Amino acid sequence: MGHLAIIGGSGFANMAGLEINASYAVETDYGRPSAQLIQGRLAGRELVFLPRHGTEHGIAPHQINYRANIQALHNAGVEQIVALAAVGGIAEDCAPLTLCVPDQLIDYTHGRDNSFHDLDGAAVTHIDFSFPYSASLRIQLLEAAQGVSLAIRDGGTYGVTQGPRLETIAEISRMQRDGCDLVGMTAMPEAALARERGIHYATLAFVVNWAAGKSEDLIGMDQINANVDHCSADIQRLLVSLASRLPSS
Ligand code: HPA
């Protein structure tokens, strides 16, 4: 499998443990990505890192230029993307601090530029999206977790909301009836754009709060930030384990 990129989400504007070799600003036909592309080594393997919300976490989910991000990675020769995502837990076994590699998603977003095909002038193409995540990259993530004895939920449906506000209790109830286990704001259109560019894509989700109405408490940013911090060491271990399984570069 080819060149790996990690897209960092909330709490991952930098990647601890990444030996940075270079960072470079790029421009694409779709505009500028969220930040400079960071080229570095993790466990001795070359990879590219891109913080989805920018280096200062200043770009909200609905403002991200997803097309520029995916195009920039594609232009850099990236063939597989691990997308980190802080999410809310809907299913009973998705309590805060749970790690999960979802296998399905439902898109509730609107108004985002969600295809490359409206600019490149090519004939209308309908990508197959029955399985939105790469089966092989999902397995690599699950094996990497197993390799460092980390518990991880194999599969689940990630419901992608527009944000930036969190959901109402009624919205979460509806999403649960729809079959969502997790709720987040960034997997779409990111996953579909990666598929359009032929890039393997999988999400490594980490639960940072119970979704609205799933606990007695309202959701606070302090709690979310504290749980992001709690998860970060495990995620870093998992990513080192993943990188160390790649062929040496
Ligand atoms: N809803 C949507 N996105 C999120 C949440 C949530 O509860 N937590 C973290 N990202």
Boltz pocket constraint, residues with backbone or C-beta under 6 A from the ligand:
constraints:
  - pocket:
      binder: B
      contacts: [[A, 86], [A, 87], [A, 88], [A, 89], [A, 161], [A, 165], [A, 166], [A, 167], [A, 183], [A, 184], [A, 185], [A, 208], [A, 209], [A, 210], [A, 211], [A, 212]]
      max_distance: 6.0
